[in-house]
Every structure is written in structure tokens, then in C-alpha cells.
Amino acid sequence: MGEPIPSPPKKFNTELTDYSVSHTENTGPYAKDLEVDALVVGAGFGKLFSTRLSPASSCLRRSASGATRRSSSRPATTRGGTWRWNCYPGAGVDSEVPEYEFSWPEVWKTWDWTSNYPKYQDLRAYFDHVDKVIGVKKDCAFNTVVVGAHFDTVSGKWTVRTEDGRLTRAKYLILGTGFAARRYIPDWPGMDQFKGVIHHSSFWPDQEVDVKHKRCAVIGTGASGVQIVQAWGPAAGSLKVFQRTPNLAIPMRRRQVDPAERERHRALYPEMFKLRETSFAGFTYDWSEKNAADDTPDQRQVAFEKLWADGGFRYWVAGYKDTLRSAEANGHVYDFWARKTRGRIGDPRKRELLAPEKGPHYFGIRRPCLEYNYYEQFNRASVDLVDVKDNPIKGFTETGITLADGTHHEFDVIAVATGFDVVTGVMTQLGLESIHQTKLQEEWAAPSGCQTYLGTSVSGYPNMFHIYGPHGPTLLSNGPSTVEVQGRWIADLLDKMRRQGIKYVNPKREASDQWKKRVVEINDETLFPTTTSTYMGGNVPGKAYEPVCYAGGIPAYKDEIRKALDSMEGFEVVAQ
């Protein structure tokens, strides 16, 4: 395929460009000057869905998922987006199947899951199966990182530049890049000096990192941190988990699925795929029709016990309908969670840090993750918790981590599970330039923040559409549910443009302003603005504090964007 582009030596990879390859071939999707109808950027659910429905004749992969890494034996031609990157210990999905898969009959009729919550190995195999069925690999350029793009209103085409110097021109630019393709690694001094093994969770090598008899650390307690702790707790010589904010995690209830059960469920798949688009978060379950105050304390206890036993995100988005809107209702939810969780933790100090009696924030306004024995890991003598809320990490040395108060912890292996520049960072890293010669990265910087129309397009960037990104249901929804809603909308818009001889559409600035106002108004009706979280811009210093997701649920979102497609009033429409 080609050779990695030389870059200065680094202790561990931190940027997508670390995986860019200078391709030796100059044909097909690797041509140096490529002309296509549509360029789809990405390699996961959004990319595959939009490629299937759009007139794309080639796809470039911004995320370089599946790159032949210098430290990996991973093949250079792979699909799967997040699930080619996420191979850290314990990695898996927190949505159940069949909700977390494509609704295409030719794919699901010929695929079998072995458990209700697939691990990353299962999802990689699933994406390979999808490709065998729909055949998109031949049109993809892998190990390719987009670093610049601008639109020419005269020709009505985008010119997209990649790290290796290639150019591609396309009428449509579709960003199937999701919300988590820009890693966030704090600028701690001395990281490159550390002489042990260190990796960011989402830049993890494919080969196993040996932790037996090793002193290990996990920095961060988001979803990846929780999963690594569950994997390393029983295996590591010792493990210290650096926590700033406790993760209010809920039971996963992973189980194996036997063939007979699979066949019974398969008969229901068509209805389940329809049902997931009728619920707030894109699952086959939804909020109760009651408010918390409509039930007595005993009735609430019964309702909570049922959600807890059924597991998954039911305890988050299938309880009382005012859970995310009423402080009083939310208090009942947190109190039950705390009682259940605190009983699993033996040490009083760890118990109060992991599951404080008084909540650190309202339940569910930071995205909870799913766990199966996370809290029990801290009952091991070999597993400890380091609170860095008021005593943060100061820097790294050759042997470990130093805190602000001078305390030093020595390690052999460190997992940096600090997450992503969520939602907006995916798009601001692409070097996108508007027709007004402004950069998206600068336009979306604080204090103004991100600006979209319908959570699918951006004013000043004609014929550019994004999936599972800013101002869509995104982090508040099951990925494939939102991907299919937005993917069909984009495909229908492109079809409308072709039928009506439209050269390009550009969202009007006033329409974009109104959409952002709408997103903010819906968000302000909830408890989300009460704390810093991924829903309010994330933890990256300098980002605008603002809602980045549509909090009205998938059904309402679907209705709104469909009405806009019918009227086209929010777009400047330019004919051929």
C-alpha cells in the first residue's frame, strides 16, 4: 500500500497523521487527482450507510482506522471506524444488538451475534461481513488523512487534500466521521520521558500489552477507562486508577445468545428496526409515561428494580419521563443508584469516591457507561483509586506520574483513557475552509462555538453534510439509529438536487442561527447545563461551554429535519 510518512520520533502516537501513509499506487481511489460525485470521509457506520445510499464512487478515510501501524500487525485495508481503533483491553459496545447494527436485511439475515453486547473483535468481524455483502472496500482509500478542503462556487465542487499530498474533487462532501475521532491527550510535561509502556486507549496497539506482575495505571474513568479497569484488575500485578469525576456506571447484563434465541429474535428484526426510531434514544425501549412523583416511594422502588435487573441503558433512558428535567425526580434515581452501587464496594474511602452518598452531579447528565464488575475490582488488594480532582496530575517522569502535591507514583504500563475532543473536534481537525475564506476550526472556537443547520450541514460550506456529529441526537442516542435517520435524509436531499438540477445548496446563516437557538432552548429545559460534560462541549480547555447535541429525542428530530427538507427554506439553492 505504501510507507508511513516520516515524522519526528514520539513515545506514543497522539495524532491521526501519525498513521498517514504515502501511497505508491496511483489508480482507483489512490489516484493523485481523483474526480468523484461524492466523497465520503470515515470508515464506520456513518460512512458505510451514506456510501450505500449516496452516489459515491470513492471514499477516503480520514480516520485511518486499520492503518498498518508501526507497532501493529493490523492489515492496511479495513473498515469499522471506531471498532478498528478501539482495541484496548476490554473494549466493547454499550448498545445491545440488534439495535446496534444496520437494518439491511441482506446483512442481518446472514450474520449471527454470539452475545447481546459485542466486543470489539465481534464488531470488526461484523464490519468485514458488511463489506462482503455490500462491497465498498474497493472504493476506499485507507491510511489516508484529510488535512484540507474548500468549495468552489463556480465549479460547484469540493477540493479535498490529504496528508500525503493527493487531491480529490467531488460535488458532495459527506463527513461520516461520528463524534469521537479526535483524541484528547492533556499536555502533561514529561510524557515522552516515561520509559515504560504508554498508549492512549483509542490508539492502542493490536498486540497484547503484558500487565502480569506489572505496575499499571489507568488515567480517566470514562467508558474506556472503566473497561480497561475491568480487564486489568484481575490480570495486573497492581493497578492504580486516576479519577477526577466518578463514573455513575450501570449494569450491562452481558450474556451469551444461543442459536434458538437468535432465530426467535431474527423474526422480529424488521419491527425492532422501526421501533428504535420511535424512541427518545434510538433503542427498543423508551421513557415511562409517568413522572417520578406520580408513583409512591414503594412503586418507584419496584420500577427501579425492574430497570436495574433488565440492565443496559434502560436505567438511564427508560425510567420516569422527567428524570433528565426535574431535580427532584433525578434525586430519586441517584439515591437508588448509590444504594445499589455502594453496597458493592468494601473500603469506605473508595466507596465514597466511586459512589458518593451525595451525587457529584445529576444522574445521566454525564453519559453513564455500562459495566459488569467495575466496582468489585476496587475490592482487590492490588487495585487502588487515586483522587485527582483537587490534586491533579502535574507531569510525568521516567518512572511514573507526579501529582500537584509532589506525590509520585511509579509504573511500568500506563493507559491514557482521557477520551476525545468530542463531537465538534472531529470536524475542526479536517482543515475545512468556507466559501468566505474562513476556517471551521476558528469559526467554532470559543466563545462563539459550533454552528450547524439541522445537525447535518454548516452555513458557508455548500454541499457538505455530516452524520452523527454536532447538533444531532448523537451522544444521546444509539449510533446506528441516528446514522440511518440522517443518512436517509442526506440521500434524499442529494436525490432531490439531482432531479431538480441543483448545483449546490448552502444553509442560510439565519437558518443556522435559528437551529442553534432551537438546540439551546431544548437543552435548557433539561438538567444538562448544570455541569461540564460531553453534552456541554466536553473537557478540552478553551472550548465553548454549550450544548452540542439535540436533546429532544430522535422522533422529534426526525420530524424537524424532514419538514426542512420538504420546504428547503433554510437553504440557499443555486441551480446548474
C-alpha positions as CSV (number, residue, x, y, z in Angstrom):
1,M,0.0,0.0,0.0
2,G,2.8,2.4,0.8
3,E,5.1,3.7,3.5
4,P,4.3,5.7,6.6
5,I,5.0,9.4,6.2
6,P,8.2,10.2,8.2
7,S,7.6,12.2,11.4
8,P,9.7,13.0,14.4
9,P,10.1,10.1,16.8
10,K,7.4,10.0,19.6
11,K,7.0,8.0,22.7
12,F,3.5,7.1,21.6
13,N,1.1,8.1,18.9
14,T,-1.2,11.1,19.6
15,E,-2.5,12.3,16.2
16,L,-4.3,10.7,13.2
17,T,-1.4,12.0,11.0
18,D,0.9,9.6,12.8
19,Y,-0.9,6.8,10.8
20,S,-0.9,8.5,7.4
21,V,0.8,6.5,4.6
22,S,2.4,7.8,1.4
23,H,0.8,5.6,-1.2
24,T,2.8,4.2,-4.0
25,E,-0.1,3.3,-6.3
26,N,-1.8,5.9,-8.4
27,T,-5.0,4.2,-9.5
28,G,-8.6,4.0,-8.4
29,P,-9.2,5.7,-5.0
30,Y,-5.5,6.3,-4.7
31,A,-5.2,8.4,-7.8
32,K,-3.4,11.7,-7.2
33,D,-6.1,13.7,-8.9
34,L,-9.4,12.0,-8.4
35,E,-12.8,13.2,-9.7
36,V,-15.9,11.7,-8.0
37,D,-19.5,12.6,-7.5
38,A,-19.4,12.2,-3.7
39,L,-16.5,11.9,-1.3
40,V,-17.4,10.1,2.0
41,V,-15.0,10.6,4.8
42,G,-14.9,8.0,7.6
43,A,-15.0,4.2,7.9
44,G,-17.7,3.3,10.4
45,F,-21.5,3.2,10.5
46,G,-21.9,6.7,9.0
47,K,-19.6,6.1,6.2
48,L,-20.9,2.7,5.2
49,F,-24.6,3.8,5.4
50,S,-24.0,7.0,3.3
51,T,-21.8,5.2,0.8
52,R,-24.6,2.7,0.2
53,L,-27.3,5.4,-0.3
54,S,-25.2,8.2,-1.9
55,P,-23.8,8.4,-5.4
56,A,-20.3,8.0,-4.0
57,S,-17.8,6.4,-6.4
58,S,-14.9,6.7,-4.0
59,C,-14.4,7.1,-0.3
60,L,-11.5,8.4,1.6
61,R,-10.9,7.5,5.1
62,R,-10.0,10.4,7.4
63,S,-9.7,8.3,10.5
64,A,-7.1,5.9,9.0
65,S,-8.8,3.2,11.0
66,G,-7.0,-0.1,10.3
67,A,-3.7,1.6,9.4
68,T,-0.7,-0.6,9.2
69,R,0.7,0.8,12.4
70,R,4.3,0.8,13.2
71,S,3.5,-1.1,16.4
72,S,0.7,-3.2,15.0
73,S,0.1,-6.2,12.6
74,R,-3.2,-4.7,11.6
75,P,-4.0,-5.0,7.9
76,A,-4.0,-1.8,5.9
77,T,-7.4,-2.3,4.3
78,T,-10.1,-2.4,6.9
79,R,-13.5,-0.9,7.7
80,G,-15.1,-0.3,11.0
81,G,-14.3,3.2,12.2
82,T,-14.3,3.2,15.9
83,W,-14.0,-0.5,16.1
84,R,-10.8,-0.6,14.2
85,W,-9.3,1.9,16.7
86,N,-10.8,0.6,19.9
87,C,-8.8,-2.5,20.6
88,Y,-7.8,-1.6,24.1
89,P,-8.2,-4.2,26.8
90,G,-11.9,-4.9,27.5
91,A,-13.2,-2.7,24.6
92,G,-16.8,-3.4,23.6
93,V,-20.1,-1.6,22.7
94,D,-22.6,-0.4,25.2
95,S,-25.7,-0.7,22.9
96,E,-27.3,-4.1,22.5
97,V,-27.8,-5.9,19.2
98,P,-29.8,-5.9,17.0
99,E,-30.3,-2.2,17.9
100,Y,-26.6,-1.7,17.3
101,E,-26.4,-2.8,13.6
102,F,-27.6,-1.9,10.2
103,S,-31.2,-2.6,9.3
104,W,-30.3,-4.0,5.8
105,P,-32.0,-7.5,5.5
106,E,-29.2,-8.9,3.3
107,V,-26.8,-8.1,6.1
108,W,-28.7,-9.2,9.3
109,K,-30.2,-12.3,7.7
110,T,-26.6,-13.7,7.1
111,W,-25.0,-12.6,10.4
112,D,-25.1,-14.1,13.9
113,W,-24.1,-12.4,17.1
114,T,-22.9,-14.6,20.0
115,S,-23.7,-12.2,22.8
116,N,-26.1,-9.3,23.3
117,Y,-23.2,-6.8,23.8
118,P,-20.5,-7.4,21.2
119,K,-16.8,-7.0,22.0
120,Y,-14.6,-5.1,19.6
121,Q,-13.4,-8.4,17.9
122,D,-17.1,-9.2,17.1
123,L,-17.7,-5.8,15.7
124,R,-14.6,-5.9,13.5
125,A,-15.8,-9.3,12.1
126,Y,-19.3,-7.7,11.6
127,F,-17.9,-4.9,9.5
128,D,-15.9,-7.4,7.4
129,H,-19.2,-9.2,6.9
130,V,-21.0,-6.0,5.9
131,D,-18.3,-5.3,3.3
132,K,-18.7,-8.8,1.9
133,V,-22.4,-8.2,1.4
134,I,-22.4,-4.6,0.1
135,G,-18.8,-4.3,-1.3
136,V,-17.4,-0.9,-0.6
137,K,-13.8,-1.8,0.2
138,K,-12.7,-1.5,-3.5
139,D,-13.7,2.2,-3.5
140,C,-11.9,3.1,-0.3
141,A,-8.5,4.8,0.2
142,F,-7.2,3.6,3.5
143,N,-4.4,5.0,5.7
144,T,-5.5,8.4,4.4
145,V,-5.9,11.6,6.5
146,V,-7.8,14.6,5.3
147,V,-6.0,17.8,6.2
148,G,-7.7,20.4,4.0
149,A,-10.9,21.1,1.9
150,H,-12.5,24.0,0.2
151,F,-15.5,24.5,-2.1
152,D,-15.5,26.4,-5.4
153,T,-18.9,28.0,-6.1
154,V,-18.1,28.3,-9.9
155,S,-17.5,24.7,-10.5
156,G,-19.7,23.6,-7.6
157,K,-17.1,21.2,-6.3
158,W,-15.0,20.5,-3.3
159,T,-11.3,20.0,-3.5
160,V,-10.0,17.8,-0.7
161,R,-6.3,17.5,0.2
162,T,-4.8,14.6,2.2
163,E,-1.7,14.4,4.3
164,D,0.2,12.6,1.5
165,G,-0.5,15.4,-1.0
166,R,-3.2,13.9,-3.1
167,L,-6.2,15.9,-4.2
168,T,-9.8,14.8,-4.8
169,R,-12.6,16.8,-6.3
170,A,-16.2,16.0,-5.5
171,K,-19.6,17.6,-5.8
172,Y,-20.7,16.3,-2.4
173,L,-18.6,16.0,0.7
174,I,-20.1,13.7,3.3
175,L,-18.5,13.5,6.7
176,G,-19.4,10.1,8.1
177,T,-16.9,10.8,10.9
178,G,-19.0,10.5,14.0
179,F,-18.2,12.2,17.3
180,A,-15.0,10.6,18.6
181,A,-12.3,10.8,16.0
182,R,-10.1,13.4,17.7
183,R,-8.3,12.1,20.7
184,Y,-7.8,14.4,23.7
185,I,-4.5,14.0,25.4
186,P,-3.7,16.6,28.1
187,D,-0.4,18.4,27.6
188,W,1.3,16.9,30.7
189,P,5.0,17.7,30.7
190,G,7.4,14.7,30.5
191,M,5.1,12.2,28.8
192,D,7.8,11.3,26.2
193,Q,10.3,10.8,29.0
194,F,8.4,7.9,30.6
195,K,10.4,4.7,30.0
196,G,7.6,2.3,30.4
197,V,4.8,1.4,28.0
198,I,2.2,4.1,27.4
199,H,-0.7,4.4,25.0
200,H,-3.9,6.4,24.6
201,S,-6.9,4.0,24.8
202,S,-8.0,4.8,21.3
203,F,-4.5,4.5,19.8
204,W,-3.9,1.1,21.4
205,P,-1.7,-1.4,19.5
206,D,-3.4,-4.6,18.3
207,Q,-0.9,-6.9,20.1
208,E,-1.5,-7.6,23.8
209,V,0.3,-5.4,26.3
210,D,1.6,-7.6,29.0
211,V,0.5,-6.4,32.5
212,K,1.2,-9.6,34.5
213,H,3.4,-8.7,37.5
214,K,3.5,-5.1,36.2
215,R,2.7,-1.8,38.0
216,C,-0.2,-0.3,35.9
217,A,-2.1,2.9,35.8
218,V,-5.4,3.9,34.1
219,I,-5.8,7.7,33.8
220,G,-9.5,8.5,33.4
221,T,-12.8,6.8,34.3
222,G,-14.9,7.3,31.2
223,A,-16.2,4.3,29.3
224,S,-12.7,3.2,28.0
225,G,-11.2,3.6,31.5
226,V,-13.9,1.5,33.1
227,Q,-13.5,-1.2,30.5
228,I,-9.7,-1.3,30.9
229,V,-10.0,-1.5,34.7
230,Q,-12.3,-4.5,34.3
231,A,-9.8,-6.2,32.1
232,W,-6.6,-5.3,34.0
233,G,-8.0,-5.6,37.6
234,P,-7.7,-9.4,37.6
235,A,-4.5,-9.5,35.5
236,A,-2.2,-6.7,36.6
237,G,0.4,-7.0,39.3
238,S,-1.0,-3.8,40.7
239,L,-3.3,-1.2,39.3
240,K,-4.0,2.5,40.2
241,V,-6.9,4.3,38.7
242,F,-6.7,8.1,38.5
243,Q,-10.1,9.5,38.9
244,R,-11.3,13.2,38.6
245,T,-15.0,12.5,38.5
246,P,-16.8,9.2,39.4
247,N,-18.5,7.4,36.5
248,L,-22.1,6.6,37.6
249,A,-22.0,3.4,35.7
250,I,-24.9,1.0,35.4
251,P,-25.1,-2.8,34.9
252,M,-24.6,-4.1,31.4
253,R,-26.1,-7.7,31.8
254,R,-24.0,-9.1,29.0
255,R,-24.9,-12.7,28.2
256,Q,-24.4,-15.3,25.5
257,V,-27.2,-15.8,22.9
258,D,-27.9,-19.3,21.8
259,P,-28.9,-20.2,18.2
260,A,-32.6,-20.8,19.1
261,E,-32.9,-17.4,20.7
262,R,-31.2,-15.8,17.8
263,E,-33.7,-17.2,15.4
264,R,-36.6,-16.2,17.5
265,H,-35.3,-12.6,17.6
266,R,-34.5,-12.5,13.9
267,A,-38.2,-12.9,13.1
268,L,-38.7,-9.6,15.0
269,Y,-35.9,-7.6,13.4
270,P,-37.9,-5.6,10.9
271,E,-40.2,-4.4,13.6
272,M,-37.3,-3.7,16.0
273,F,-35.5,-1.6,13.5
274,K,-38.7,0.5,13.0
275,L,-39.3,0.7,16.7
276,R,-35.8,2.1,17.5
277,E,-36.6,5.2,15.5
278,T,-39.7,5.9,17.6
279,S,-37.9,6.1,21.0
280,F,-36.0,9.1,22.5
281,A,-32.6,7.5,22.4
282,G,-33.0,5.1,19.5
283,F,-33.5,1.9,21.4
284,T,-36.4,-0.5,21.5
285,Y,-37.4,0.9,25.0
286,D,-38.4,4.4,25.9
287,W,-39.4,6.7,28.8
288,S,-42.2,5.7,31.1
289,E,-45.4,7.8,30.6
290,K,-45.2,8.7,34.3
291,N,-43.3,11.4,36.2
292,A,-41.5,10.2,39.3
293,A,-44.0,12.0,41.6
294,D,-46.9,10.0,40.1
295,D,-45.7,6.9,42.0
296,T,-45.3,6.2,45.7
297,P,-41.9,5.5,47.1
298,D,-42.7,1.8,47.1
299,Q,-43.8,1.9,43.5
300,R,-40.7,3.8,42.5
301,Q,-38.6,1.1,44.2
302,V,-40.3,-1.6,42.1
303,A,-39.9,0.4,38.9
304,F,-36.2,1.0,39.6
305,E,-35.6,-2.6,40.5
306,K,-37.1,-3.8,37.2
307,L,-34.9,-1.4,35.1
308,W,-31.8,-2.4,37.1
309,A,-32.4,-6.1,36.6
310,D,-33.1,-5.7,32.9
311,G,-29.8,-3.8,32.5
312,G,-28.3,-1.7,29.8
313,F,-29.3,1.9,29.3
314,R,-32.8,1.2,30.5
315,Y,-32.0,2.7,33.9
316,W,-30.8,5.8,32.1
317,V,-33.4,6.4,29.3
318,A,-36.4,4.1,30.1
319,G,-37.4,5.4,33.5
320,Y,-39.6,8.3,34.6
321,K,-40.1,10.8,31.8
322,D,-38.9,13.7,34.0
323,T,-35.6,12.1,35.0
324,L,-33.5,14.5,33.0
325,R,-35.7,17.5,33.6
326,S,-36.6,17.5,37.3
327,A,-34.1,17.8,40.1
328,E,-36.4,16.0,42.5
329,A,-37.1,13.1,40.1
330,N,-33.4,12.8,39.3
331,G,-32.6,12.7,43.1
332,H,-34.7,9.5,43.4
333,V,-32.8,8.0,40.5
334,Y,-29.4,8.8,42.0
335,D,-30.3,7.6,45.5
336,F,-31.3,4.2,44.2
337,W,-28.1,4.0,42.1
338,A,-26.0,4.9,45.1
339,R,-27.6,2.4,47.4
340,K,-27.1,-0.4,44.8
341,T,-23.5,0.6,44.0
342,R,-22.2,1.5,47.4
343,G,-23.1,-2.0,48.6
344,R,-20.6,-3.5,46.2
345,I,-17.6,-1.6,47.5
346,G,-16.0,-2.7,50.7
347,D,-13.5,0.1,51.5
348,P,-15.2,3.2,52.9
349,R,-12.7,5.6,51.3
350,K,-13.1,4.1,47.8
351,R,-16.8,3.8,48.3
352,E,-17.2,7.5,48.9
353,L,-15.0,8.3,45.9
354,L,-16.6,5.9,43.5
355,A,-20.3,6.2,44.6
356,P,-20.6,9.2,46.9
357,E,-23.7,9.4,49.1
358,K,-24.3,12.9,47.7
359,G,-24.2,12.9,43.9
360,P,-21.3,14.7,42.2
361,H,-23.9,15.8,39.6
362,Y,-27.4,14.8,38.5
363,F,-27.6,11.3,37.3
364,G,-27.5,10.8,33.5
365,I,-26.4,14.3,32.5
366,R,-22.9,12.9,32.1
367,R,-23.2,9.9,29.9
368,P,-23.1,6.8,32.1
369,C,-21.3,3.7,30.8
370,L,-22.2,0.1,31.2
371,E,-20.2,-2.2,33.5
372,Y,-20.3,-5.8,34.8
373,N,-17.8,-5.9,37.6
374,Y,-16.1,-2.5,37.6
375,Y,-16.8,-1.7,41.3
376,E,-15.7,-5.1,42.5
377,Q,-12.3,-4.5,41.0
378,F,-11.6,-2.0,43.8
379,N,-12.2,-4.7,46.4
380,R,-8.9,-6.3,45.3
381,A,-5.9,-5.5,47.4
382,S,-4.0,-4.9,44.2
383,V,-6.3,-2.2,42.9
384,D,-6.3,1.4,44.3
385,L,-8.0,4.6,43.4
386,V,-6.2,7.9,43.2
387,D,-8.4,11.0,43.5
388,V,-7.0,13.8,41.3
389,K,-10.0,16.2,41.5
390,D,-8.2,18.6,43.8
391,N,-4.7,17.2,43.4
392,P,-4.3,16.9,39.6
393,I,-1.5,15.3,37.6
394,K,1.4,17.7,37.4
395,G,3.6,15.7,35.0
396,F,5.4,12.5,34.1
397,T,8.9,11.3,34.9
398,E,11.0,8.5,33.5
399,T,9.4,6.2,36.1
400,G,5.8,7.4,36.6
401,I,3.4,10.2,37.4
402,T,3.8,13.1,39.8
403,L,0.8,14.9,41.3
404,A,0.5,18.6,42.2
405,D,1.3,18.0,45.9
406,G,4.5,16.2,44.9
407,T,3.3,12.7,45.4
408,H,5.0,10.3,42.9
409,H,3.6,7.0,41.6
410,E,5.8,4.6,39.8
411,F,4.5,2.4,36.9
412,D,5.5,0.0,34.2
413,V,2.4,0.4,32.0
414,I,0.1,3.4,31.6
415,A,-3.2,3.7,29.8
416,V,-4.2,7.2,29.0
417,A,-8.0,7.0,28.9
418,T,-8.7,10.7,28.6
419,G,-11.2,10.4,25.8
420,F,-11.8,12.8,22.9
421,D,-12.4,16.3,21.8
422,V,-16.0,15.2,21.4
423,V,-18.5,15.9,18.7
424,T,-17.0,19.2,17.3
425,G,-13.3,18.2,17.3
426,V,-14.0,15.6,14.7
427,M,-14.8,18.3,12.1
428,T,-12.5,21.1,13.2
429,Q,-9.4,18.9,12.6
430,L,-10.1,18.5,8.9
431,G,-8.8,21.8,7.7
432,L,-12.2,22.8,6.3
433,E,-12.4,26.2,4.7
434,S,-15.6,28.1,4.0
435,I,-16.6,30.0,0.8
436,H,-15.8,33.1,2.8
437,Q,-12.2,32.0,3.3
438,T,-12.7,31.3,7.0
439,K,-11.6,28.1,8.8
440,L,-14.2,26.0,10.6
441,Q,-11.7,25.5,13.4
442,E,-11.6,29.2,14.0
443,E,-15.4,29.8,13.5
444,W,-16.2,27.2,16.1
445,A,-13.7,28.4,18.7
446,A,-14.9,29.9,22.0
447,P,-16.8,32.0,22.6
448,S,-19.0,31.5,19.5
449,G,-19.0,27.7,19.5
450,C,-20.4,25.4,16.8
451,Q,-23.0,26.4,14.3
452,T,-24.9,24.0,12.1
453,Y,-28.2,23.8,10.3
454,L,-30.3,20.7,11.3
455,G,-27.3,18.9,12.7
456,T,-26.4,17.8,9.2
457,S,-24.9,20.9,7.4
458,V,-22.9,24.1,8.0
459,S,-23.5,27.6,6.6
460,G,-20.7,28.6,4.3
461,Y,-19.9,25.0,3.4
462,P,-22.1,24.1,0.4
463,N,-22.9,20.5,-0.4
464,M,-21.1,19.4,2.8
465,F,-23.1,17.1,5.1
466,H,-22.2,15.4,8.4
467,I,-23.6,12.3,10.2
468,Y,-23.7,11.6,13.9
469,G,-21.9,14.9,14.8
470,P,-22.8,18.4,16.2
471,H,-26.4,19.3,16.8
472,G,-27.8,15.9,16.1
473,P,-29.1,13.4,18.7
474,T,-25.6,11.9,18.6
475,L,-24.4,11.3,22.2
476,L,-27.9,11.0,23.4
477,S,-28.7,8.2,21.1
478,N,-27.8,4.7,19.8
479,G,-25.4,5.4,16.9
480,P,-26.9,3.3,14.1
481,S,-30.4,4.7,14.8
482,T,-29.3,8.3,14.3
483,V,-27.0,7.3,11.4
484,E,-29.9,5.8,9.5
485,V,-32.2,8.8,10.1
486,Q,-29.6,11.3,9.0
487,G,-28.2,9.1,6.2
488,R,-31.6,8.7,4.6
489,W,-32.1,12.4,4.9
490,I,-28.9,13.2,3.1
491,A,-29.5,10.6,0.4
492,D,-33.0,12.1,-0.2
493,L,-31.6,15.6,-0.4
494,L,-28.9,14.6,-2.9
495,D,-31.6,12.8,-5.0
496,K,-33.7,16.0,-4.9
497,M,-30.8,18.1,-6.0
498,R,-30.1,15.8,-9.0
499,R,-33.8,15.7,-10.0
500,Q,-34.2,19.5,-9.8
501,G,-30.8,20.3,-11.4
502,I,-29.4,22.0,-8.3
503,K,-25.7,22.8,-8.4
504,Y,-25.3,23.3,-4.7
505,V,-27.2,24.1,-1.5
506,N,-25.8,26.3,1.2
507,P,-27.5,26.7,4.6
508,K,-28.6,30.2,5.2
509,R,-26.9,31.9,8.2
510,E,-30.2,32.9,9.7
511,A,-31.5,29.3,9.5
512,S,-28.3,28.1,11.2
513,D,-28.8,30.7,13.9
514,Q,-32.4,29.6,14.5
515,W,-31.3,25.9,14.6
516,K,-28.7,26.6,17.2
517,K,-31.3,28.6,19.2
518,R,-33.6,25.6,19.0
519,V,-30.9,23.2,20.2
520,V,-30.1,25.6,23.2
521,E,-33.7,26.0,24.1
522,I,-34.4,22.3,24.2
523,N,-31.2,21.7,26.2
524,D,-32.2,24.5,28.7
525,E,-35.3,22.6,29.6
526,T,-33.2,19.8,31.0
527,L,-30.6,19.4,33.7
528,F,-27.7,19.2,31.2
529,P,-26.5,22.8,31.6
530,T,-25.8,22.2,35.4
531,T,-22.4,20.6,34.9
532,T,-19.5,20.3,32.5
533,S,-19.9,17.2,30.3
534,T,-19.5,15.9,26.8
535,Y,-23.1,17.2,26.2
536,M,-21.9,20.7,27.0
537,G,-18.7,20.8,24.9
538,G,-16.5,18.3,26.8
539,N,-13.4,18.6,28.8
540,V,-11.0,20.2,26.3
541,P,-9.6,23.5,27.6
542,G,-10.7,26.6,25.7
543,K,-13.8,25.0,24.1
544,A,-17.1,26.9,24.2
545,Y,-19.4,25.8,27.0
546,E,-22.5,25.0,25.0
547,P,-24.9,22.1,24.1
548,V,-23.5,20.1,21.2
549,C,-26.4,17.6,20.9
550,Y,-30.1,17.8,20.1
551,A,-31.8,16.8,23.3
552,G,-35.3,16.4,22.0
553,G,-35.1,12.8,21.1
554,I,-34.9,11.0,17.7
555,P,-38.6,11.1,16.8
556,A,-38.8,14.9,17.2
557,Y,-35.5,15.4,15.4
558,K,-36.6,13.2,12.5
559,D,-39.8,15.3,12.1
560,E,-37.9,18.6,12.2
561,I,-35.3,17.7,9.6
562,R,-37.9,16.2,7.3
563,K,-40.0,19.3,7.3
564,A,-36.9,21.3,6.4
565,L,-36.1,19.0,3.5
566,D,-39.7,19.4,2.1
567,S,-39.6,23.2,2.2
568,M,-35.9,23.9,1.6
569,E,-36.5,27.3,3.1
570,G,-33.3,27.1,5.2
571,F,-31.1,26.7,2.2
572,E,-29.7,29.0,-0.5
573,V,-30.4,26.9,-3.6
574,V,-28.2,27.5,-6.7
575,A,-29.2,25.9,-10.0
576,Q,-26.9,24.4,-12.5
